[in-house]
Amino acid sequence: MPTPHPLRGPRARRLADRLTAQYRIPIEPQYDPGSRRWTLRWYDGPPLAAVRAALGRHGPEAEQLLVRRDLTTRALALAAIRETRAGAMHRWVGSWGQRYHLEQVLADRPFPDRADSPREAAMLERLLQAATAGHGRWSHPDENKAFELVARDGVAWLLPDDRLAGPQDRDGLALGPLEYLTARYATGVHRTAWETALATMPLRAAVTAARDDGAPTPDAARAALALLPALRSELTADLDRTQDRLNRAAAPA
């Protein structure tokens, strides 16, 4: 197989332009005089494997290009939120260890800076704002500060709206009934699970907490009332299972 001709600047720039149009992110060609090779560099966007595969479709000459994807603070902060919810962010490893872990998590993820929902996007913006140092044009979010905040304080404080969602709320920013009662009443392990993973408390415990509250707020009462049908179904199913088991035990041998 003949050796491909060395890749020249105009060809490298044309390939970069094609990939920029394909992925709709800036992909820049950079030349290293020492190695006499071109590198395509971009932030976030597609993973390395996807760009290598795309280059392979342009012939062996294009495969001479090196590729490099860097991650923005935005992508790393979003990954930190998700990994905290999954219980995989640990303070003891330090910021470098946390960054390495997040880089491995994101290695094959396309467009890692994009939130999956309006709520996640709002949580990310709150974290970036809290981790921002400086003022004006010199202000910028500090990724190490972002890592520290979520590893130390969890993610519940990032929720964009702590009120009970109403019929008009369709974007997921306000709290659902079980989330609202969990945020208000959860204690112990349920409080920790909520703060770190947004895990809700058991349905029966949440409704019972609202019932036993000497002065529940109107929203707490409305949240508990909204959950009563689900609780009734849960209790009925549990009673049915209990009855079936006892009937089998009571049947003559």
N, C-alpha and C positions, 0 to 999 in steps of 0.2 A: 504494500500500500504506500503510495507516495506521501512524502512529508508535506503537510500543508504549509503554504507560504506564511511568513511572519505576519501577524495581524497589524495593520497600519491604523493610524489615528482616525481617518475618515470612516473606515469600516467599523471601528470600535464605537464611534459616536453614532453611527446609523443604527447599530444594534441596540445601543442604550436608548435611543429615541423610540425604537419599536417596542422595547420592553416597557418604557415609560408610558406609552400609549396603551399597551396591553393591560398593565396592572394599575394604571392611573395614579402612579406615585412617581416622584422624581428619582430616576436612576442615573447616576453620574459616572462617566468613564474617567478613571484616573490612571496616569502613566507613571511607572516607576523606572527611572533611568538606570538604576543599578541592575535590576533584573531584566530590563527591556520588555516588560510585560504590562498589559493593561488589566485593570481591575474595575469591575462594575460594583458600585457601592450605593447602598440605599438604607433608609431607616424604616424599621417595622416592615410593613408590607408582606410580600410573599416569602416563604421560607427558602433557604438556599437550594434545596432539592428541586423545587418548582422552577427556579430560574435556570439551574443547570439543565434541566430537561428541556426548557424552552430554547436554550442556546443550542442544544444538541440537534434541534430541528432546523438549524440554520447552517449545518454542515460542519466538517472537522475544523475549519478555520475558526469558527466561532467558539469552539470548545477550548481554544487557547486562552480565552478570557478567564481571569480569576473572578470570584464573586465574594462579596462581603456584605453581610447585613448587620447593622448596629441597632440596638434597642434604645428607644427613648425612655426618659423618666416616666412618661405617661404609660407606656406599655408595662414597665416594671412595676409601677404603682398599682395598676389594675391587676396584674398577676399577684401582687402581694395581698390585695383584698381577697381574691379567690383562694389563694393558698391558706390564708388565715382562716377563712370559713371552712376549709377542708382539714384544718388542724395541722398544717404542714409548715407553718412559719415558726421558727424557734429563735429566741433572742440569744441563746448561748452561743450560736455559731458566729455571731458578729455580722456586721454589714456585708463584708466580703463573702462570707459563707452564704448569707441570704441571697446576695446577687447571683452567685454561682448557681444556687438552687433554682432561682427563677429563670436564669438563662437556659438551664437544662429543660425546665418545664415548657418554655416557649420555643424551643429549638424548631419544632415541626409545626407550630401554630401559625396559620396565616393571619396577617393583619392583627397582631396581638394588642394593638392600642385601641381596638374597637370594642365598646361595651356591648353586651348582649341585650340590654333592656334600658328604658329610661331611668329606672331606679339605679341600676349599676352605674350608668353614666353620671348621675347626680352624686352618687357616693364617691366616685372617682374625683369629680371636681372638688368636692369638699376636702378630700384627702390632699390633693395637690395644693389647695389653698392653705391648708393647715401646715403643710410642709414647705411653704414658700418663705424664703429669706430675702431680706432687702426690700427696697421700695422702688416704685416707678419702673423705668426701663431696665434697671439692674436687678429686678426681682426675678427669681426663678425657683422652681420647686427643687428641694434637696431630696434625692432618692433615699439616702440613708435615714433622713428624718422621717420619711414616709414609712420605711421599713420599721423603724423604731415605734412609731405611733400605733400601727396596727398590731405589731407583735405585743406591745404593752397593753393597749387599751381595747383591742378587738375591733369590731366593725359596726356595732349597733349605733354608736355615736355618729356614724357617717350617714345614717338614714336621712333622706331629705325632708321628711315630714312625719312627725310623731303623732298626728291626729288620726282618728278613725276614718277610713275611707267611706265616702258616701256613694250613692248611685251615680253621681256625676263624675266620679273619679275613675277613669278608665286607663290611666297610664301607669298604675302600680307604684306611684310615689308615696301615697298615704298607706297606713297600715290596715291590713285585713283584720277581721274580728279576733281571730286567735292570736295574731301578732300583737294586736293592741292589748289584749288581756295579759299576754306574756310579758310585754314591756312594762306593764303596770304592776303585776302581781308576782312574777317569778322570783324565787329565792333559791339559794344554795346552788346545786348543780344545774338546775334549770335556768337560773340567772346567768351563770357562766356560759352555758350553751347558747343562750340568746345573745349575749354580748360578743362572743367570739365567732359564732357560726350562724346567727339568726335562726337557730333551731327553736321551734315553739314548744311550750309545755304541753303535757297531755290534755286532751280536750276536757275530760271530766274535772281535772284539777283546776283548769282555767275557769270553767263555769262556776265551780264550787267557790273559788276565791272571790268572784264577783258577788255571788249570793251571800257569802259570809261577811262581806265588806259592810261595815256599819253605815257608811254613807257613800255608796258608789256614785261616781259621776254619771251624768246622762249617757255619755258615750260608752262607759263601761257597761251600763245596763243594756244599751242597745247592742253592744258586741255580744254579750252573753245571750240575749234573746235571739240574735241571729244564729247562734251556735246550737240552740236547743234542738232543732230538728235533727241535726247530725248526731248530737249526744243521745237523743231518744232512739235513733236507729242503731247506734252502737250498743246501747244498753239492751235493746230488744234482741239484737243478734246474740249478745252474750247470754241472755236469759234462755233463748232458744237452744243454744249449744248446751247450757247447763241442764235444761229439761231433757234433751235427747240423751245425754250421758246418764242421767239418773234413771231414766226409763229403761235403758239397756241394763243398768245394774240391778234394777228391781225386777226385771223379767225372770220367770222361773227358768231354771237350768234345763 
